[in-house]
Amino acid sequence: MMRTVETPGIREPFLLELGFRVPPETSPTGDVQVKRLAPFPCMPLLYSGGGQHVEGAYTRLINAIEQAGLKPTGEGREEYFYFDGPESPDNITYIAFGIQEPL
């Protein structure tokens, strides 16, 4: 599923693609596409907690990228390792922002 999202605090709307891990031999069917994501240079953060506090994790990650003098590519990925409900303190989310590789 792809849609444009406008989020308070984010400078511009962005395209959001939602996906699920599937076996490599999975074929597209109906309106469902299969897209293989290539590894990408990124700065990751592992966040534990509910969605009500995830904005702070994004802020920490953005600050870490800036403090390291890295340039973001605009690509971001999230992967939910464990989800127990929107506000559960037990949720574990992998967040990664793409960074440009040094020349």
PANU-62643 format. One record per atom (N, C-alpha, C, CB): y negated, x, z; residue number from 1. Coordinates in steps of 0.05 Angstrom, whole numbers. Glycine has a CB too. Layout:
<atoms>
   north    east      up  nuti
       Y       X       Z   NUM
...
</atoms>
This chain:
<atoms>
   north    east      up  nuti
      23      17       0     1
       0       0       0     1
     -25      18       0     1
       0     -19      24     1
     -44      11     -16     2
     -69      26     -16     2
     -92       7     -13     2
     -72      43     -43     2
    -112      15       3     3
    -136      -1       5     3
    -159      16      14     3
    -131     -24      25     3
    -183       8       8     4
    -207      22      16     4
    -215      12      44     4
    -231      18      -4     4
    -221      30      62     5
    -226      24      90     5
    -254      33      97     5
    -205      36     109     5
    -269      16     111     6
    -294      24     122     6
    -291      24     153     6
    -318       5     113     6
    -297      47     165     7
    -292      50     194     7
    -318      58     207     7
    -270      70     199     7
    -327      45     229     8
    -351      54     243     8
    -348      83     251     8
    -356      36     268     8
    -369      98     248     9
    -368     127     255     9
    -360     145     232     9
    -350     131     278     9
    -348     134     212    10
    -340     150     188    10
    -363     146     168    10
    -312     141     176    10
    -371     168     156    11
    -395     168     138    11
    -391     150     114    11
    -401     195     129    11
    -368     150     101    12
    -364     135      76    12
    -337     122      77    12
    -365     154      52    12
    -334      99      63    13
    -308      87      61    13
    -288     106      48    13
    -309      60      43    13
    -262     102      54    14
    -242     120      43    14
    -217     104      35    14
    -234     141      64    14
    -201     116      17    15
    -177     103       8    15
    -154     109      28    15
    -169     114     -21    15
    -141      88      36    16
    -119      91      55    16
     -93      84      41    16
    -124      73      80    16
     -74     103      41    17
     -48      98      30    17
     -28      97      54    17
     -39     119       9    17
     -12      76      55    18
       8      74      76    18
      35      80      64    18
       7      46      90    18
      51      94      79    19
      78     100      68    19
      98     104      90    19
      77     126      52    19
     123     106      82    20
     145     109     101    20
     163     130      89    20
     160      82     105    20
     176     145     107    21
     196     165      98    21
     220     150      87    21
     204     184     122    21
     229     159      64    22
     253     148      52    22
     270     171      42    22
     245     128      28    22
     295     166      37    23
     312     188      26    23
     302     197      -1    23
     341     178      23    23
     306     222      -8    24
     295     233     -34    24
     304     218     -58    24
     303     261     -36    24
     328     205     -58    25
     338     192     -82    25
     327     163     -84    25
     368     191     -81    25
     309     155     -67    26
     298     127     -68    26
     283     123     -94    26
     280     122     -44    26
     288     100    -107    27
     274      93    -132    27
     253      71    -127    27
     294      84    -153    27
     232      71    -143    28
     212      49    -141    28
     226      22    -147    28
     188      54    -160    28
     215       1    -134    29
     225     -25    -139    29
     203     -46    -136    29
     249     -32    -120    29
     201     -64    -155    30
     179     -84    -154    30
     152     -71    -153    30
     183    -102    -130    30
     136     -79    -134    31
     109     -68    -130    31
     109     -42    -113    31
      90     -88    -118    31
     132     -34    -103    32
     134     -11     -86    32
     137      14    -102    32
     158     -14     -66    32
     120      33     -97    33
     121      59    -111    33
     134      80     -92    33
      93      68    -119    33
     145     101    -103    34
     155     123     -88    34
     138     147     -96    34
     185     128     -93    34
     126     160     -76    35
     108     183     -81    35
     116     206     -63    35
      78     175     -77    35
     122     228     -74    36
     130     252     -58    36
     104     266     -51    36
     150     271     -73    36
     100     271     -25    37
      76     286     -16    37
      83     315     -14    37
      66     275      11    37
      68     332     -27    38
      72     360     -25    38
      61     371       1    38
      58     375     -49    38
      72     392      11    39
      60     405      35    39
      31     412      28    39
      77     430      44    39
      14     412      48    40
     -14     419      43    40
     -24     436      66    40
     -31     394      39    40
     -43     454      60    41
     -55     470      82    41
     -71     451      99    41
     -73     493      71    41
     -67     452     125    42
     -80     432     143    42
     -84     443     171    42
     -65     406     144    42
    -100     430     186    43
    -102     434     215    43
     -91     409     228    43
    -132     441     224    43
     -70     412     244    44
     -58     388     256    44
     -65     385     285    44
     -28     390     253    44
     -59     361     295    45
     -63     356     324    45
     -41     335     331    45
     -92     345     330    45
     -28     339     353    46
      -8     320     363    46
     -21     304     385    46
      18     335     373    46
     -23     278     381    47
     -37     260     399    47
     -17     242     414    47
     -58     243     384    47
     -20     241     440    48
      -3     222     456    48
     -22     202     468    48
      13     238     478    48
     -16     177     464    49
     -32     156     476    49
     -36     132     458    49
     -59     167     484    49
     -51     113     468    50
     -56      88     454    50
     -78      90     433    50
     -62      66     473    50
     -78      70     415    51
     -98      69     394    51
    -126      67     404    51
     -92      47     376    51
    -130      57     428    52
    -157      54     438    52
    -171      81     443    52
    -156      38     463    52
    -155     103     444    53
    -167     129     449    53
    -163     149     426    53
    -154     141     474    53
    -152     140     404    54
    -145     158     382    54
    -171     170     369    54
    -129     144     360    54
    -193     156     370    55
    -218     166     359    55
    -225     193     372    55
    -241     146     363    55
    -220     196     397    56
    -225     222     411    56
    -208     244     399    56
    -221     219     441    56
    -184     238     392    57
    -167     258     379    57
    -178     267     352    57
    -138     247     376    57
    -187     248     337    58
    -200     254     311    58
    -225     272     315    58
    -207     229     296    58
    -241     265     335    59
    -265     281     341    59
    -257     309     348    59
    -281     268     363    59
    -237     313     365    60
    -228     340     373    60
    -219     355     349    60
    -206     338     394    60
    -204     342     331    61
    -194     356     307    61
    -217     364     288    61
    -174     338     292    61
    -235     346     284    62
    -259     353     267    62
    -274     376     279    62
    -277     328     263    62
    -279     375     305    63
    -293     397     319    63
    -278     423     316    63
    -298     390     348    63
    -252     423     319    64
    -236     447     317    64
    -238     459     289    64
    -206     442     323    64
    -238     442     268    65
    -241     452     241    65
    -268     465     237    65
    -237     428     220    65
    -289     452     247    66
    -316     463     244    66
    -319     489     259    66
    -337     442     254    66
    -309     490     284    67
    -311     514     300    67
    -295     538     288    67
    -300     509     328    67
    -274     532     274    68
    -259     553     261    68
    -271     562     235    68
    -230     543     255    68
    -293     548     226    69
    -306     555     201    69
    -290     547     177    69
    -311     585     201    69
    -273     527     179    70
    -257     518     157    70
    -270     496     142    70
    -229     509     167    70
    -263     492     117    71
    -274     471     100    71
    -253     449      96    71
    -284     483      73    71
    -259     424     104    72
    -240     403      99    72
    -238     395      70    72
    -247     378     116    72
    -215     385      62    73
    -211     376      34    73
    -216     347      31    73
    -183     383      25    73
    -217     332      53    74
    -220     303      52    74
    -193     288      54    74
    -233     295      26    74
    -171     303      53    75
    -145     290      56    75
    -136     290      85    75
    -123     304      38    75
    -127     268      94    76
    -117     266     122    76
     -90     252     122    76
    -137     252     140    76
     -73     259     141    77
     -47     246     143    77
     -41     240     172    77
     -25     264     131    77
     -27     218     177    78
     -17     211     203    78
      12     205     201    78
     -33     186     215    78
      27     213     221    79
      55     206     222    79
      61     198     251    79
      73     230     213    79
      74     175     253    80
      79     164     279    80
     108     172     288    80
      77     133     279    80
     109     191     307    81
     134     200     316    81
     147     180     335    81
     131     228     330    81
     130     167     351    82
     140     146     369    82
     118     126     372    82
     148     159     397    82
     126     100     370    83
     106      78     373    83
     118      57     391    83
      99      67     345    83
     104      51     413    84
     114      32     432    84
      94       9     436    84
     119      45     459    84
      75       7     417    85
      54     -15     419    85
      27      -3     415    85
      56     -30     445    85
       7     -19     406    86
     -19      -8     400    86
     -33       7     422    86
     -36     -31     391    86
     -29      -2     447    87
     -44      11     469    87
     -25      27     488    87
     -58     -10     486    87
      -1      32     479    88
      18      46     496    88
      10      76     500    88
      46      44     484    88
      11      85     525    89
       5     113     530    89
      28     131     521    89
       0     118     559    89
      51     119     513    90
      74     134     505    90
      75     140     475    90
      99     119     513    90
      57     129     459    91
      56     134     430    91
      52     164     425    91
      34     118     417    91
      65     174     404    92
      61     202     396    92
      55     202     366    92
      87     219     402    92
      31     212     359    93
      21     212     332    93
      14     240     323    93
      -3     192     329    93
      24     247     299    94
      16     273     287    94
      -7     267     268    94
      41     286     271    94
     -29     280     272    95
     -53     277     255    95
     -59     304     242    95
     -78     266     272    95
     -64     304     216    96
     -70     329     202    96
     -92     324     182    96
     -44     340     187    96
    -112     342     181    97
    -133     342     161    97
    -129     366     143    97
    -161     342     174    97
    -130     361     117    98
    -128     383      97    98
    -152     402      99    98
    -126     371      69    98
    -146     427      95    99
    -167     447      95    99
    -164     464      70    99
    -166     466     121    99
    -187     474      61   100
    -186     491      37   100
    -175     519      45   100
    -215     495      25   100
    -158     529      28   101
    -147     556      34   101
    -169     577      27   101
    -121     561      17   101
    -170     598      43   102
    -190     619      37   102
    -184     632      10   102
    -190     640      59   102
    -205     640      -4   103
    -201     653     -30   103
    -192     681     -27   103
    -227     652     -46   103
</atoms>
